[in-house]
Amino acid sequence: MTRQALVTGACGFIGSRVCESLLDEGYDVRGTDLRTADTSVLDDSVEFVPADLTERDEIDDAVRGVDVIFHTASLFSYSSLVGRETFEKVNVDGTQNLCESAVETGVGSMVHWSTCGVYGAPHDDLVPADESHPKDPESNYDLSKWLQEKKAWEYHGEDGFGVKVIRPAAVYGPGSAYGAAQVFLAIGNGLVRFYALHCDYRFSIVHVEDVVRAAVHVDENGETGEAYNVVDEAEYTARRLIKEVAGMMGEHVYGLPVGCETYNSLVGLRPVVSSLERVYDAVDREPPLEADALYYLKGNYWMDNTKLKETGFEPKYPSFRDGMPETIRWYEKQGLI
């Protein structure tokens, strides 16, 4: 029998691609998002049912009759102008409403989108970090994602409702100009000219198509009640990533004879960046950098994908070298670089 899937955040960067992938895999697909969302990104065969997850009475129509939920919807921001309460209302309370409706209407399972950011900066002696790594999120966004994930786990097993979780690293690919893309765009626009020559901090990233493929794979092959890191196969140091992406974009960057302490010290600039955010907000412009993004400079954000691969998953884009060329072409087409 054909399975009926619901995708929350269906009109977003990731949600719209989940809808496409599910259609390709033979699912019947229903999408939900805010009434103001741009539904033109959805295929005509996707049934769209608008709902605000923060409003409990709006959700049941979207959830009713569904076999599995792909829960991508979240407020995603590294801005210091977004308060913790706002994140929790959308990400945590919204997930509680969704899970309550799912249990009440008899939904069988949910694949929940978390993030590798729930680990915070992984301990140096525990990298690459696997799914058992202690959770110590630092930004308001990452904290809300950990609280959101824990809220989803509260409903696991209730009336047969099964939860599976994916934790993607920083996601890049055509269609995104936020998150990891901000670093690449800064390089392409000549805003990043230097890197720390004597720092071996490592980072994990993942192409959006592999995140989507992993979610569908986990629905069909993952263990209920388990979480899975979703990262590509390569091991990147900050200097390698900056140098090679700059080379792909025709930009020149230079190594400074400094170590990881330079990156660590930049986190102390959060108050300055917050002030700049307020200035940009006052003139209704997007800032080039947001305060909470600085947290990612101070540690080994390097994750392990062994658990996911043991389920039989293989990434289509094992390295940024495979996915970055098409991403750069998209940046150019959009006039972003």
Secondary structure by P-SEA (a helix, b strand, c coil): cbbbbbbcccccccaaaaaaaaaaaccbbbbbcccccccccccccbbbbbbccccccccccccccccccccccccccccccccaaaaaaccaaaaaaaaaaaaaaccccccccccccccccccccccccccccbbbbccaaaaaaaaaaaaaaaacccccbbbbbbbbccccccccccaaaaaaaaaaacccccccccccccbbbbcaaaaaaaaaaaaccccccbbbbbbccccccaaaaaaaaaaaacbbbbbccccaaaaaaaaaaaaaaaaaaaaaaaaccccccccccccccccccbbbaaaaaaaccccccccccccaaaaaaaaaaaccc
